[in-house]
Amino acid sequence: MSAYPDWLPRALAVLVVLTLLAPVFGWAAGAVGYAEPLENAAEATGATDSAEAVDIALLPDYSVAGLGSATGTFVSAVVGTALTLVVAVGIGRLLGSEPNAE
Amino acid sequence: MHIPDGYVDLLIALLFGALSVAILGLAARRVGRELPEHRAPLLGVVAAGIFAAQMLNWPIPGGTSAHFVGGAFAAILLGPHLGALCVATVVTIQALVFGDGGLVVLGANVFNMAIVEVYVGYGIYRLLAPYGEFRAAFAAGWLGITAGALTAGLQLGLSSAFEYELLTTLSIMGVGHLVLGLIEGGITAVVYRYLANARPDLRPTTDAEVSLS
């Protein structure tokens, strides 16, 4: 049984295109002033200062120390997309191979 | 809609964390019986696609921005149980590696995006699919993300950092995402229609996977 379905190359190409788009969208969202309803709710109630950063994050805010904003976003997109692909395939294989999951 | 640490009271974070663990455990058991081997690569690609798509912040003139969350999309394409595990994987990696969403509050974020959006989106899709799959997928994405935003608003509004202003958080999160959710619905419907036409074989086939009972 082949581990690689025929649609996989095309799907991977789509993923590459999405990662290339990440810095472009990052720039565009920054240009209009990025704010989500969550941030608006925090501002309306004075909660903004309560937010705490996650210390263990290797690539905080999808950025890479020492790299520019666009490059950092792109590297983050590639690393995150690849990592998610590997972890999710692993979970899928794990679940699929459970002989007698009740 | 990724809530950072410090926004939600510990008790609420723990409560929703426990709920998420319980529901995902149930989802994993349901999937375990049904998952054919060939669906593992599909799960991987959909999860990776959702991660990448979530990085695309759609700029909306007027100073707001939204990104695709993909819960309803995952549910329609993978079935709700696998869809929930798929989005939970994405949300967990976002928090651990990129600090997008907190760690204490990870269970609450998983609950909003990987459970509420997925199962509500799927329910709406199933309900409306007889009236047209495109419309059903649109409504699923649109109302699924709004439902997830409302549970986020609930968690925030019951927390001290937000001064327990439940009405404020519910209305800002609910109305905000009801508007932004139109983009979610549009992407869900367009991409789903493309995939359904190009590869009808990729849709979930087992009825067991689509029923909670």
Interface residues (C-beta under 8 A of the other chain):
Chain A: M1 A3 Y4 P5 W7 L8 A11 L12 V14 L15 L18 T19 L21 A22 F25 G26 A28 A29 A31 V32 G33 Y34 A35 E36 P37 L38 N40 A41 A42 A44 T45 G46 A47 S50 A51 E52 A53 V54 I56 A57 L58 L59 P60 D61 Y62 T73 S76 A77 V79 G80 T81 A82 L83 T84 L85 V86 V87 A88 V89 I91 G92 R93 L95 G96 E98 A101 E102
Chain B: M1 H2 I3 P4 D5 G6 Y7 A28 R29 V31 G32 R33 L35 P36 E37 H38 R39 A40 P41 L42 L43 G44 V45 V46 A47 A48 G49 I50 F51 A52 A53 M55 L56 N57 W58 P59 I60 P61 G62 G63 T64 S65 A66 L82 L85 C86 T89 V90 I93 Q94 A95 L96 V97 F98 G99 D100 G101 G102 L103 A149 A152 G153 L156 A161 F162 E163 E165 T168 T169 I172 M173 V175 G176 H177 L180 R199 L202
